[in-house]
């Protein structure tokens, strides 16, 4: 019998799939040291990012059982 593929644990912590199959993730640099950041920068970090098409090519290897 063939073995199951494993999901990369780092990817499972960082990425989520939308209902349309796109990959969502959080901005980098948005979790601490807010005193030195401008308010519009902090507002930008709150939004969710969508993975680019070039990065989507790698997703089946990182998360084989994702959508």
Helices and strands as residue ranges (DSSP letters): H 9-14, E 16-17, E 23-26, G 34-36, H 39-46, E 48-50, H 53-62
